[in-house]
Amino acid sequence: MSSIEIEIPYGSEMLRANLPAGRLLGTLDVTDTAGLVDRNRAIREAIENPIGLEKNIFEIVQPGETIAIVVPDSFRTTRIEQVLPVLVDGLIEAGISAGDISFIYATGTHRGPTPDEEKKILGDGIYDRFKDQAFSHDPRDEENLVYVGTTSRGTKVHLNKRVHEADRIIATGAVVLHYFGGFGGGRKSIVPGVASITSIASNHSMNLHPTEDEINPAVRIGGLEGNPVAEDMLEATQQSHVDYIVNTVLNRESEIAAVFVGELNAAHIEATKLAHKQFAIDINEQADIVIAASPTTQNFVQTHKALFNAYQAVKPDGRIILLAPCLEGLGGEQFAKWLRLGSREAIIAGLRKESEINGQTALSTIQKAPITYVVTEMSDDDVKMMRGRTTESLDDAVSSAFGDLAADGRTDPTVYLMPSAAYTVPFFE
């Protein structure tokens, strides 16, 4: 039986290995879509022709008004830095003073960006012009939060004061599939993006089944309707006044494939259609082994998306090989605290008392990592805490995974490769 040579990204390099046996079912990857041809013109046209609104933002704003532009944090690639010059120049042409425009980094519960990261998020030109008018959201800073209303599901919504009290709010971001919010972008830029820690906790608590010790099956990746987390996020965001959203959908090269602009919900729904076409893949069988790469995610909290997606493509008794450098480690003490609880039951009990995004990620991780071999720069202790198994190299991981299956009588296993596993979402019916 001939071996199969594979290559898969790890950080900025490609790792190669020979699979000793097996049948390669295929490579699951983001759909290949062209980037915008005349980018600035396409962006301007999108902004001037909003979805779900009669007037565009340049016609809506009035001289003298203050504008809060909500931008992503440093943990996701959105290419909003390519959109901002067109948006800002248009606002200034419409009579808005540069001094009345502020930028707020939608950190949710993440750390704020460093100066170098801020420059990357805004782009050099906008950063140089507006760095003193750009602020990181702090979900725990009560002085800079304001109560705006309560959702029908009981989430008391406290939002960043600078955002809510601006005359106009423009929310920006990228739309990808999200493992419990359904999709990123849209509403998610505001809740959790610029919400308080208690509002985020209340919303995320809807992850759990109301009565059973399990994840609520209505909470699902790529699903907004009927998803209590997603529906509560939208209602929470609507307690404020988001005047406009500008969302990108990127292609596999992280170029802008399309820009969706307009009313908070209508424009977002249109963006999710392309995102689903771009990032979701229907598969008709699960594999014995999934080799999944998340080459650029900075820590495991962000890499978890790749583990989640790989798990969708693997048989329940299969093996995952996860390649993720994770140069920042697990992603913070808050995540480690949940992992240390040690069992699914203990984490669920903790989440019932105090729901928190890191707890949700920890719960998902310890369910999936026990079948996972991890090629990483993280410490052995960190990987053990996740319930995964560290390996020295890709070859070592391949040897271990194939050995496990051979011991189980599976000497000719099926394999999927997932080179962009954090973004590629397999759906198995």
C-alpha positions in Angstrom: 0.0 0.0 0.0 1.6 3.3 -1.1 1.9 6.2 1.4 0.3 9.6 0.8 2.5 12.7 1.0 0.7 15.7 2.6 1.6 19.3 3.4 -0.1 21.6 5.9 0.6 25.1 7.1 2.1 25.8 10.6 2.8 29.4 11.4 4.5 30.9 8.3 5.9 27.5 7.1 4.6 24.4 5.5 5.0 21.0 7.3 5.2 17.8 5.2 4.5 14.2 6.3 3.8 10.8 4.8 0.6 9.1 5.8 1.6 5.4 6.1 -1.7 4.1 4.8 -5.3 5.2 4.4 -7.5 6.9 1.9 -7.5 10.7 1.5 -11.2 11.8 1.3 -10.2 15.3 0.3 -9.1 18.7 1.4 -11.8 20.8 3.2 -11.1 24.4 2.6 -12.7 27.8 2.2 -14.2 28.3 -1.3 -12.0 30.1 -3.8 -13.6 33.4 -4.5 -12.0 36.4 -6.3 -11.1 39.5 -4.3 -12.6 42.9 -5.3 -11.2 44.2 -8.6 -11.4 48.0 -8.2 -11.5 47.8 -4.4 -12.0 51.4 -3.4 -14.7 52.0 -6.0 -16.5 48.8 -4.9 -16.4 49.8 -1.3 -17.7 53.3 -2.0 -20.5 51.8 -4.1 -21.5 49.4 -1.3 -21.5 52.2 1.3 -23.6 54.5 -1.0 -26.2 51.7 -1.8 -27.2 50.3 1.6 -29.2 47.2 2.2 -32.5 47.8 4.0 -32.2 51.6 4.2 -33.5 54.3 1.9 -30.6 56.7 2.7 -26.9 56.0 2.9 -24.7 57.0 5.8 -23.3 60.1 3.9 -26.9 61.3 3.5 -28.0 60.4 7.1 -25.3 62.2 9.0 -25.6 66.0 9.7 -22.7 68.4 10.3 -22.0 68.7 14.0 -23.0 65.1 14.9 -20.6 62.8 16.7 -19.8 59.5 15.0 -18.7 56.3 16.8 -17.1 53.7 14.5 -16.9 50.3 16.2 -14.0 48.3 14.8 -12.7 44.8 15.5 -10.0 43.9 18.1 -6.7 42.2 17.2 -7.9 38.6 17.3 -9.6 38.5 13.9 -8.7 39.4 10.3 -11.4 41.6 8.8 -9.7 43.9 6.3 -11.7 46.8 7.7 -8.5 48.8 7.4 -9.1 48.8 3.7 -12.7 50.1 4.1 -12.1 52.9 6.7 -10.4 55.4 4.5 -13.3 55.3 2.0 -15.8 55.5 4.9 -14.0 58.3 6.8 -13.4 60.4 3.7 -17.0 60.1 2.8 -18.1 61.2 6.2 -15.8 64.3 6.1 -17.1 65.2 2.6 -20.6 65.0 4.1 -19.7 67.7 6.6 -18.6 65.7 9.6 -15.6 67.2 11.5 -12.6 64.8 11.9 -12.6 65.8 15.6 -16.2 64.3 15.9 -15.2 60.8 14.7 -14.0 58.3 17.3 -13.1 54.6 17.0 -13.8 52.0 19.6 -12.1 48.6 19.5 -14.8 45.9 20.1 -12.8 43.7 22.5 -15.7 41.9 24.2 -13.8 40.0 26.9 -10.5 40.0 25.0 -7.5 42.1 25.9 -7.2 45.5 24.2 -4.9 45.8 21.2 -1.3 47.0 21.5 -0.3 50.1 19.6 1.2 48.0 16.7 -2.1 46.0 16.6 -4.1 49.2 16.6 -2.2 50.4 13.6 -2.9 47.1 11.8 -6.7 47.3 12.7 -7.1 50.9 11.5 -4.5 50.9 8.8 -1.5 53.3 8.8 -3.3 56.4 7.4 -6.3 56.3 9.7 -4.2 55.4 12.7 -1.9 58.4 12.1 -4.9 60.7 11.8 -7.1 59.3 14.6 -4.9 57.4 17.1 -5.8 59.9 19.9 -9.5 59.3 19.1 -9.4 55.5 19.2 -10.3 53.7 22.5 -10.3 50.1 23.7 -13.6 48.9 25.2 -13.3 47.6 28.8 -16.3 45.4 29.7 -15.5 45.8 33.4 -15.1 49.6 33.5 -18.5 50.6 35.0 -17.8 54.4 34.7 -17.7 54.0 30.9 -20.8 51.8 30.6 -24.4 52.8 30.4 -27.6 50.8 30.8 -29.7 50.9 27.6 -32.5 48.3 28.2 -33.4 44.7 29.0 -34.2 42.0 26.4 -37.2 39.8 26.5 -35.0 36.9 27.6 -33.8 39.0 30.6 -30.4 40.3 29.5 -29.8 43.7 31.1 -27.8 45.5 28.4 -25.0 47.8 29.5 -23.0 49.2 26.6 -19.9 51.4 26.1 -20.9 54.9 26.9 -18.8 56.5 24.1 -20.6 54.2 21.6 -24.1 54.5 22.8 -24.0 58.3 23.4 -22.6 59.1 20.0 -25.2 60.7 17.6 -24.4 58.0 15.0 -23.1 54.4 15.5 -21.4 52.6 12.6 -20.5 49.0 13.4 -17.8 47.2 11.3 -16.6 43.7 11.2 -16.2 40.5 9.1 -18.8 37.8 8.8 -17.7 34.2 9.4 -19.6 31.3 10.9 -19.5 31.3 14.7 -19.8 28.2 16.9 -22.6 29.5 19.1 -23.4 33.0 17.9 -24.3 31.5 14.5 -22.3 34.1 12.6 -19.8 36.8 13.4 -20.3 40.4 12.3 -23.5 42.4 12.5 -25.0 42.4 16.0 -21.9 40.7 17.4 -19.8 43.9 17.0 -22.0 45.5 19.7 -23.0 42.5 21.9 -20.5 41.1 23.0 -18.2 43.6 21.3 -18.8 46.7 23.4 -21.1 45.3 26.1 -20.5 44.9 29.8 -19.1 41.6 31.3 -22.5 41.0 33.0 -24.4 41.5 29.7 -22.1 39.2 27.9 -22.4 36.6 30.6 -26.2 36.8 30.5 -26.3 36.4 26.8 -23.8 33.5 26.7 -25.6 31.6 29.5 -28.2 30.8 26.8 -25.6 28.3 25.4 -26.7 25.8 28.0 -29.9 23.7 27.9 -32.4 25.2 30.3 -32.9 21.9 32.2 -30.3 19.3 31.0 -26.6 19.3 31.6 -25.7 19.9 28.0 -25.2 22.5 25.3 -28.6 23.8 24.1 -29.1 22.0 20.7 -30.8 25.2 19.4 -27.4 27.0 19.8 -25.6 26.1 16.6 -22.9 27.2 14.2 -24.3 28.9 11.1 -27.8 29.3 12.5 -29.4 32.6 13.6 -33.1 31.9 13.6 -34.3 30.0 16.6 -30.8 30.3 18.2 -31.4 31.9 21.6 -27.9 33.3 21.9 -28.1 34.9 18.4 -31.6 36.2 18.9 -30.8 37.7 22.3 -27.6 39.3 20.8 -29.8 41.0 18.2 -32.4 42.2 20.6 -29.7 43.4 23.0 -28.0 45.4 20.2 -31.3 46.9 19.2 -31.7 48.5 22.7 -29.2 51.0 21.3 -29.2 52.7 17.9 -26.8 51.2 15.4 -27.3 53.4 12.4 -25.2 51.5 9.9 -23.1 48.4 9.6 -20.2 47.8 7.2 -19.3 44.1 7.1 -16.8 42.3 4.9 -16.7 38.7 3.8 -13.1 37.6 3.0 -11.8 35.0 0.6 -9.3 32.2 1.3 -6.4 34.7 0.7 -8.0 37.1 3.3 -8.9 39.5 0.6 -12.3 41.2 0.6 -14.6 39.2 -1.5 -17.6 41.5 -0.9 -18.8 44.3 1.4 -22.3 44.3 2.9 -23.5 47.7 4.1 -26.7 49.0 5.6 -29.3 48.2 8.3 -28.1 46.2 11.2 -30.1 43.0 10.5 -30.9 43.2 6.8 -27.3 43.8 5.7 -26.0 41.2 8.1 -28.4 38.5 6.8 -27.2 39.2 3.2 -23.6 38.8 4.3 -24.3 35.5 6.1 -25.5 34.0 2.8 -22.2 34.6 1.1 -20.3 33.6 4.3 -22.2 30.3 4.4 -21.4 29.7 0.7 -17.8 30.6 1.3 -16.9 28.8 4.6 -19.4 25.9 4.9 -18.8 22.6 3.3 -21.3 19.7 3.1 -19.7 16.3 3.6 -21.4 13.0 3.1 -19.1 11.1 5.4 -16.9 11.7 8.4 -13.3 10.6 8.4 -11.3 8.4 10.8 -8.6 11.1 11.0 -8.8 14.9 10.4 -5.6 16.8 10.1 -6.5 20.4 10.8 -4.3 23.6 10.8 -4.9 26.9 12.4 -1.6 28.6 11.4 -2.1 32.2 12.5 -4.4 32.1 15.6 -2.5 33.6 18.5 -3.8 31.5 21.4 -5.9 28.4 22.1 -9.1 30.4 22.8 -9.0 31.6 19.2 -7.8 28.2 17.9 -10.7 26.4 19.5 -12.7 27.3 16.4 -10.4 25.1 14.4 -10.9 22.2 16.9 -14.6 22.7 16.8 -14.7 22.6 13.0 -12.4 19.6 12.8 -14.6 17.7 15.2 -17.6 18.2 12.8 -15.7 16.2 10.2 -14.3 13.3 12.3 -16.0 10.1 13.4 -16.8 10.1 17.1 -14.1 7.4 17.7 -11.6 9.0 15.3 -8.6 11.1 15.8 -7.8 14.8 15.2 -4.3 16.2 14.5 -4.4 19.9 15.3 -1.5 22.1 14.2 -1.6 25.4 16.0 1.5 27.4 17.2 -0.5 29.4 19.8 2.4 31.6 20.7 0.4 33.4 23.4 -0.4 30.0 25.1 -3.9 29.1 26.2 -5.3 32.6 26.0 -5.4 33.8 29.6 -5.9 32.8 33.2 -9.7 33.1 32.9 -9.7 30.2 30.4 -7.2 28.2 32.4 -9.4 28.6 35.5 -12.3 26.9 33.8 -10.1 24.1 32.4 -8.8 23.4 35.9 -12.4 22.5 37.0 -11.5 19.3 35.2 -14.8 17.7 34.1 -17.8 18.5 31.9 -20.1 18.3 34.9 -18.0 20.8 37.0 -17.8 23.3 34.2 -21.5 23.1 33.5 -22.2 23.6 37.2 -19.9 26.6 37.2 -21.6 28.1 34.1 -25.0 27.7 35.7 -23.7 30.0 38.5 -21.8 32.5 36.3 -21.9 32.1 32.6 -18.8 33.3 30.8 -17.4 32.9 27.3 -14.2 31.2 28.5 -16.2 28.7 30.3 -18.2 27.9 27.2 -15.0 27.4 25.2 -13.5 25.3 28.0 -16.6 23.0 28.0 -16.4 22.5 24.3 -12.6 22.0 24.4 -12.6 19.2 27.0 -15.3 17.4 25.0 -13.2 17.4 21.8 -9.5 17.5 22.9 -9.3 13.9 24.3 -9.2 12.5 20.7 -6.7 15.2 19.6 -3.0 15.2 19.0 -1.6 18.8 19.2 1.4 20.1 17.3 2.0 23.4 19.1 4.4 25.8 20.9 2.1 25.6 24.0 3.5 23.8 27.0 2.8 20.1 27.7 0.9 21.2 30.9 -1.4 23.5 28.9 -2.2 20.8 26.4 -2.8 18.3 29.2 -5.1 20.8 31.0 -7.2 20.9 27.7 -7.3 17.0 27.8 -5.3 16.9 24.5 -2.0 15.1 23.8 1.2 17.0 22.8 3.4 15.6 20.0 6.9 16.5 19.0 6.1 16.9 15.3 3.6 16.3 12.6 5.3 12.9 11.8 4.9 12.0 15.5 1.2 13.0 15.5 0.6 11.0 12.3 2.3 7.9 13.8 0.4 8.1 17.0 -3.0 8.6 15.4 -2.5 5.8 12.8 -1.2 3.6 15.6 -4.3 4.2 17.8 -6.6 3.3 14.9 -4.5 0.2 13.9 -4.8 -1.1 17.5 -8.6 -0.7 17.0 -8.5 -2.8 13.8 -8.6 0.2 11.4 -5.5 -0.2 9.2 -6.8 1.7 6.2 -8.3 4.8 7.8 -10.0 7.7 5.9 -8.4 11.2 6.2 -9.5 14.8 5.6 -7.1 17.7 5.4 -8.3 21.1 6.7 -5.6 23.8 6.0 -7.8 26.7 7.2 -9.6 24.9 9.9 -10.6 28.0 12.0 -12.7 29.2 9.0 -13.8 26.0 7.2 -17.0 24.6 8.7 -18.0 21.0 7.6 -21.7 20.0 7.9 -22.4 16.3 8.0 -26.0 15.1 7.6 
